[in-house]
Amino acid sequence: MIGILIAVVVAALVYAVCVALGLPTIVGIIAAVLVLLAGIPTGGYGLGSRFGGARRA
């Protein structure tokens, strides 16, 4: 749950930065969606894996 919240906060920051840099709104939205897609399935930036399998050394 914490990973999802972190992903949402980071996505909002990415959108704000894109808009502050003068990029079109659609670019900010796409960037925010990509951050969400990268962050949510993994449980939040590297905590777990996308498919639920354990990492083996």
Distance bins in CASP14 RR format, pairs under 12 A and 6 or more apart:
PFRMAT RR
TARGET T0000
AUTHOR 0000-0000-0000
RMODE 2
METHOD distances of the structure
MODEL  1
1 7 0 0 0 0 0 1 0 0 0 0 0
1 8 0 0 0 0 0 1 0 0 0 0 0
1 40 0 0 0 0 0 1 0 0 0 0 0
1 43 0 0 0 0 1 0 0 0 0 0 0
1 44 0 0 0 0 0 1 0 0 0 0 0
1 47 0 0 0 0 0 1 0 0 0 0 0
2 8 0 0 0 0 0 1 0 0 0 0 0
2 9 0 0 0 0 0 1 0 0 0 0 0
2 39 0 0 0 0 0 1 0 0 0 0 0
2 40 0 0 0 0 0 1 0 0 0 0 0
2 43 0 0 0 0 1 0 0 0 0 0 0
2 44 1 0 0 1 0 0 0 0 0 0 0
2 45 0 0 0 0 0 1 0 0 0 0 0
2 47 0 0 0 0 1 0 0 0 0 0 0
3 9 0 0 0 0 1 0 0 0 0 0 0
3 10 0 0 0 0 1 0 0 0 0 0 0
3 11 0 0 0 0 0 1 0 0 0 0 0
3 36 0 0 0 0 0 1 0 0 0 0 0
3 38 0 0 0 0 0 1 0 0 0 0 0
3 39 1 0 0 1 0 0 0 0 0 0 0
3 40 1 0 0 1 0 0 0 0 0 0 0
3 41 0 0 0 0 0 1 0 0 0 0 0
3 42 0 0 0 0 1 0 0 0 0 0 0
3 43 1 0 1 0 0 0 0 0 0 0 0
3 44 1 1 0 0 0 0 0 0 0 0 0
3 45 1 0 0 1 0 0 0 0 0 0 0
3 46 0 0 0 0 1 0 0 0 0 0 0
3 47 1 0 0 1 0 0 0 0 0 0 0
3 48 0 0 0 0 0 1 0 0 0 0 0
4 10 0 0 0 0 0 1 0 0 0 0 0
4 11 0 0 0 0 0 1 0 0 0 0 0
4 36 0 0 0 0 1 0 0 0 0 0 0
4 39 0 0 0 0 1 0 0 0 0 0 0
4 40 1 0 1 0 0 0 0 0 0 0 0
4 41 0 0 0 0 0 1 0 0 0 0 0
4 42 0 0 0 0 0 1 0 0 0 0 0
4 43 1 0 0 1 0 0 0 0 0 0 0
4 44 1 0 0 1 0 0 0 0 0 0 0
4 45 0 0 0 0 0 1 0 0 0 0 0
4 47 0 0 0 0 0 1 0 0 0 0 0
5 11 0 0 0 0 0 1 0 0 0 0 0
5 12 0 0 0 0 0 1 0 0 0 0 0
5 36 0 0 0 0 0 1 0 0 0 0 0
5 39 0 0 0 0 0 1 0 0 0 0 0
5 40 0 0 0 0 0 1 0 0 0 0 0
5 43 0 0 0 0 0 1 0 0 0 0 0
5 44 0 0 0 0 1 0 0 0 0 0 0
5 45 0 0 0 0 0 1 0 0 0 0 0
6 12 0 0 0 0 0 1 0 0 0 0 0
6 13 0 0 0 0 0 1 0 0 0 0 0
6 35 0 0 0 0 0 1 0 0 0 0 0
6 36 0 0 0 0 0 1 0 0 0 0 0
6 38 0 0 0 0 0 1 0 0 0 0 0
6 39 1 0 0 1 0 0 0 0 0 0 0
6 40 0 0 0 0 1 0 0 0 0 0 0
6 42 0 0 0 0 0 1 0 0 0 0 0
6 43 0 0 0 0 1 0 0 0 0 0 0
6 44 1 0 1 0 0 0 0 0 0 0 0
6 45 1 0 0 1 0 0 0 0 0 0 0
6 46 0 0 0 0 0 1 0 0 0 0 0
6 47 0 0 0 0 1 0 0 0 0 0 0
7 13 0 0 0 0 0 1 0 0 0 0 0
7 14 0 0 0 0 0 1 0 0 0 0 0
7 32 0 0 0 0 1 0 0 0 0 0 0
7 33 0 0 0 0 0 1 0 0 0 0 0
7 34 0 0 0 0 0 1 0 0 0 0 0
7 35 1 0 0 1 0 0 0 0 0 0 0
7 36 1 0 1 0 0 0 0 0 0 0 0
7 37 0 0 0 0 1 0 0 0 0 0 0
7 38 1 0 0 1 0 0 0 0 0 0 0
7 39 1 0 1 0 0 0 0 0 0 0 0
7 40 1 0 1 0 0 0 0 0 0 0 0
7 41 0 0 0 0 1 0 0 0 0 0 0
7 42 0 0 0 0 1 0 0 0 0 0 0
7 43 0 0 0 0 1 0 0 0 0 0 0
7 44 1 0 1 0 0 0 0 0 0 0 0
7 45 1 0 0 1 0 0 0 0 0 0 0
7 46 0 0 0 0 0 1 0 0 0 0 0
7 47 0 0 0 0 0 1 0 0 0 0 0
8 14 0 0 0 0 0 1 0 0 0 0 0
8 15 0 0 0 0 0 1 0 0 0 0 0
8 32 0 0 0 0 1 0 0 0 0 0 0
8 33 0 0 0 0 0 1 0 0 0 0 0
8 35 0 0 0 0 1 0 0 0 0 0 0
8 36 1 0 0 1 0 0 0 0 0 0 0
8 39 0 0 0 0 1 0 0 0 0 0 0
8 40 0 0 0 0 1 0 0 0 0 0 0
8 44 0 0 0 0 0 1 0 0 0 0 0
9 15 0 0 0 0 0 1 0 0 0 0 0
9 16 0 0 0 0 0 1 0 0 0 0 0
9 32 0 0 0 0 0 1 0 0 0 0 0
9 35 0 0 0 0 1 0 0 0 0 0 0
9 36 0 0 0 0 0 1 0 0 0 0 0
9 39 0 0 0 0 0 1 0 0 0 0 0
9 44 0 0 0 0 0 1 0 0 0 0 0
9 45 0 0 0 0 0 1 0 0 0 0 0
10 16 0 0 0 0 0 1 0 0 0 0 0
10 17 0 0 0 0 0 1 0 0 0 0 0
10 31 0 0 0 0 0 1 0 0 0 0 0
10 32 0 0 0 0 1 0 0 0 0 0 0
10 34 0 0 0 0 0 1 0 0 0 0 0
10 35 1 0 1 0 0 0 0 0 0 0 0
10 36 0 0 0 0 1 0 0 0 0 0 0
10 37 0 0 0 0 0 1 0 0 0 0 0
10 38 0 0 0 0 1 0 0 0 0 0 0
10 39 1 0 0 1 0 0 0 0 0 0 0
10 40 0 0 0 0 0 1 0 0 0 0 0
10 44 0 0 0 0 1 0 0 0 0 0 0
10 45 0 0 0 0 1 0 0 0 0 0 0
11 17 0 0 0 0 0 1 0 0 0 0 0
11 18 0 0 0 0 0 1 0 0 0 0 0
11 28 0 0 0 0 1 0 0 0 0 0 0
11 29 0 0 0 0 1 0 0 0 0 0 0
11 30 0 0 0 0 0 1 0 0 0 0 0
11 31 0 0 0 0 1 0 0 0 0 0 0
11 32 1 0 1 0 0 0 0 0 0 0 0
11 33 1 0 0 1 0 0 0 0 0 0 0
11 34 0 0 0 0 1 0 0 0 0 0 0
11 35 1 0 1 0 0 0 0 0 0 0 0
11 36 1 0 1 0 0 0 0 0 0 0 0
11 37 0 0 0 0 1 0 0 0 0 0 0
11 38 0 0 0 0 1 0 0 0 0 0 0
11 39 0 0 0 0 1 0 0 0 0 0 0
11 40 0 0 0 0 1 0 0 0 0 0 0
11 44 0 0 0 0 0 1 0 0 0 0 0
11 45 0 0 0 0 0 1 0 0 0 0 0
12 18 0 0 0 0 0 1 0 0 0 0 0
12 19 0 0 0 0 0 1 0 0 0 0 0
12 28 0 0 0 0 0 1 0 0 0 0 0
12 29 0 0 0 0 0 1 0 0 0 0 0
12 31 0 0 0 0 0 1 0 0 0 0 0
12 32 1 0 0 1 0 0 0 0 0 0 0
12 33 0 0 0 0 0 1 0 0 0 0 0
12 35 0 0 0 0 1 0 0 0 0 0 0
12 36 0 0 0 0 1 0 0 0 0 0 0
13 19 0 0 0 0 0 1 0 0 0 0 0
13 20 0 0 0 0 0 1 0 0 0 0 0
13 28 0 0 0 0 0 1 0 0 0 0 0
13 31 0 0 0 0 0 1 0 0 0 0 0
13 32 0 0 0 0 1 0 0 0 0 0 0
13 35 0 0 0 0 1 0 0 0 0 0 0
14 20 0 0 0 0 0 1 0 0 0 0 0
14 21 0 0 0 0 0 1 0 0 0 0 0
14 23 0 0 0 0 0 1 0 0 0 0 0
14 27 0 0 0 0 0 1 0 0 0 0 0
14 28 1 0 0 1 0 0 0 0 0 0 0
14 29 0 0 0 0 1 0 0 0 0 0 0
14 30 0 0 0 0 1 0 0 0 0 0 0
14 31 1 0 1 0 0 0 0 0 0 0 0
14 32 1 0 1 0 0 0 0 0 0 0 0
14 33 0 0 0 0 1 0 0 0 0 0 0
14 34 0 0 0 0 1 0 0 0 0 0 0
14 35 1 0 1 0 0 0 0 0 0 0 0
14 36 0 0 0 0 1 0 0 0 0 0 0
14 38 0 0 0 0 0 1 0 0 0 0 0
14 39 0 0 0 0 0 1 0 0 0 0 0
15 21 0 0 0 0 0 1 0 0 0 0 0
15 22 0 0 0 0 0 1 0 0 0 0 0
15 23 0 0 0 0 1 0 0 0 0 0 0
15 24 0 0 0 0 0 1 0 0 0 0 0
15 25 0 0 0 0 1 0 0 0 0 0 0
15 26 0 0 0 0 0 1 0 0 0 0 0
15 27 0 0 0 0 1 0 0 0 0 0 0
15 28 1 0 1 0 0 0 0 0 0 0 0
15 29 1 0 0 1 0 0 0 0 0 0 0
15 30 0 0 0 0 1 0 0 0 0 0 0
15 31 1 0 0 1 0 0 0 0 0 0 0
15 32 1 0 1 0 0 0 0 0 0 0 0
15 33 0 0 0 0 1 0 0 0 0 0 0
15 34 0 0 0 0 0 1 0 0 0 0 0
15 35 0 0 0 0 1 0 0 0 0 0 0
15 36 0 0 0 0 0 1 0 0 0 0 0
16 22 0 0 0 0 0 1 0 0 0 0 0
16 23 0 0 0 0 0 1 0 0 0 0 0
16 25 0 0 0 0 0 1 0 0 0 0 0
16 28 0 0 0 0 1 0 0 0 0 0 0
16 29 0 0 0 0 0 1 0 0 0 0 0
16 31 0 0 0 0 0 1 0 0 0 0 0
16 32 0 0 0 0 1 0 0 0 0 0 0
16 35 0 0 0 0 0 1 0 0 0 0 0
17 23 0 0 0 0 1 0 0 0 0 0 0
17 27 0 0 0 0 0 1 0 0 0 0 0
17 28 0 0 0 0 1 0 0 0 0 0 0
17 31 0 0 0 0 1 0 0 0 0 0 0
17 32 0 0 0 0 1 0 0 0 0 0 0
17 35 0 0 0 0 0 1 0 0 0 0 0
18 24 0 0 0 0 1 0 0 0 0 0 0
18 25 0 0 0 0 1 0 0 0 0 0 0
18 26 0 0 0 0 1 0 0 0 0 0 0
18 27 1 0 1 0 0 0 0 0 0 0 0
18 28 1 1 0 0 0 0 0 0 0 0 0
18 29 0 0 0 0 1 0 0 0 0 0 0
18 30 0 0 0 0 1 0 0 0 0 0 0
18 31 1 0 1 0 0 0 0 0 0 0 0
18 32 1 0 0 1 0 0 0 0 0 0 0
18 33 0 0 0 0 0 1 0 0 0 0 0
18 34 0 0 0 0 0 1 0 0 0 0 0
18 35 0 0 0 0 0 1 0 0 0 0 0
19 25 1 0 0 1 0 0 0 0 0 0 0
19 26 0 0 0 0 0 1 0 0 0 0 0
19 27 0 0 0 0 1 0 0 0 0 0 0
19 28 1 0 0 1 0 0 0 0 0 0 0
19 29 0 0 0 0 1 0 0 0 0 0 0
19 31 0 0 0 0 0 1 0 0 0 0 0
19 32 0 0 0 0 0 1 0 0 0 0 0
20 28 0 0 0 0 0 1 0 0 0 0 0
21 27 0 0 0 0 1 0 0 0 0 0 0
21 28 0 0 0 0 1 0 0 0 0 0 0
21 31 0 0 0 0 0 1 0 0 0 0 0
22 28 0 0 0 0 1 0 0 0 0 0 0
23 29 0 0 0 0 0 1 0 0 0 0 0
23 30 0 0 0 0 1 0 0 0 0 0 0
23 31 0 0 0 0 1 0 0 0 0 0 0
23 32 0 0 0 0 0 1 0 0 0 0 0
24 30 0 0 0 0 1 0 0 0 0 0 0
24 31 0 0 0 0 0 1 0 0 0 0 0
25 31 0 0 0 0 0 1 0 0 0 0 0
25 32 0 0 0 0 0 1 0 0 0 0 0
26 32 0 0 0 0 0 1 0 0 0 0 0
26 33 0 0 0 0 0 1 0 0 0 0 0
27 33 0 0 0 0 0 1 0 0 0 0 0
27 34 0 0 0 0 0 1 0 0 0 0 0
28 34 0 0 0 0 1 0 0 0 0 0 0
28 35 0 0 0 0 1 0 0 0 0 0 0
28 36 0 0 0 0 0 1 0 0 0 0 0
29 35 0 0 0 0 0 1 0 0 0 0 0
29 36 0 0 0 0 0 1 0 0 0 0 0
30 36 0 0 0 0 0 1 0 0 0 0 0
30 37 0 0 0 0 0 1 0 0 0 0 0
31 37 0 0 0 0 0 1 0 0 0 0 0
31 38 0 0 0 0 0 1 0 0 0 0 0
32 38 0 0 0 0 0 1 0 0 0 0 0
32 39 0 0 0 0 0 1 0 0 0 0 0
33 39 0 0 0 0 0 1 0 0 0 0 0
33 40 0 0 0 0 0 1 0 0 0 0 0
34 40 0 0 0 0 0 1 0 0 0 0 0
35 42 0 0 0 0 0 1 0 0 0 0 0
35 44 0 0 0 0 0 1 0 0 0 0 0
35 45 0 0 0 0 1 0 0 0 0 0 0
36 42 0 0 0 0 0 1 0 0 0 0 0
36 43 0 0 0 0 0 1 0 0 0 0 0
36 44 0 0 0 0 0 1 0 0 0 0 0
36 45 0 0 0 0 0 1 0 0 0 0 0
37 44 0 0 0 0 0 1 0 0 0 0 0
37 50 0 0 0 0 0 1 0 0 0 0 0
38 44 0 0 0 0 1 0 0 0 0 0 0
38 45 1 0 0 1 0 0 0 0 0 0 0
38 46 0 0 0 0 1 0 0 0 0 0 0
38 50 0 0 0 0 1 0 0 0 0 0 0
39 45 1 0 1 0 0 0 0 0 0 0 0
39 46 0 0 0 0 1 0 0 0 0 0 0
39 47 0 0 0 0 1 0 0 0 0 0 0
39 48 0 0 0 0 0 1 0 0 0 0 0
39 50 0 0 0 0 1 0 0 0 0 0 0
40 46 0 0 0 0 0 1 0 0 0 0 0
40 47 0 0 0 0 0 1 0 0 0 0 0
40 48 0 0 0 0 0 1 0 0 0 0 0
40 50 0 0 0 0 1 0 0 0 0 0 0
41 47 0 0 0 0 0 1 0 0 0 0 0
41 48 0 0 0 0 1 0 0 0 0 0 0
41 49 0 0 0 0 1 0 0 0 0 0 0
41 50 1 0 1 0 0 0 0 0 0 0 0
41 51 0 0 0 0 1 0 0 0 0 0 0
41 52 0 0 0 0 1 0 0 0 0 0 0
42 48 1 0 1 0 0 0 0 0 0 0 0
42 49 1 0 0 1 0 0 0 0 0 0 0
42 50 1 0 1 0 0 0 0 0 0 0 0
42 51 0 0 0 0 1 0 0 0 0 0 0
42 52 0 0 0 0 1 0 0 0 0 0 0
42 53 0 0 0 0 0 1 0 0 0 0 0
42 55 0 0 0 0 0 1 0 0 0 0 0
43 49 0 0 0 0 1 0 0 0 0 0 0
43 50 0 0 0 0 1 0 0 0 0 0 0
43 51 0 0 0 0 0 1 0 0 0 0 0
43 52 0 0 0 0 1 0 0 0 0 0 0
44 50 0 0 0 0 0 1 0 0 0 0 0
46 52 0 0 0 0 0 1 0 0 0 0 0
46 55 0 0 0 0 0 1 0 0 0 0 0
47 55 0 0 0 0 0 1 0 0 0 0 0
48 54 0 0 0 0 1 0 0 0 0 0 0
48 55 0 0 0 0 1 0 0 0 0 0 0
49 55 1 0 0 1 0 0 0 0 0 0 0
49 56 0 0 0 0 0 1 0 0 0 0 0
END
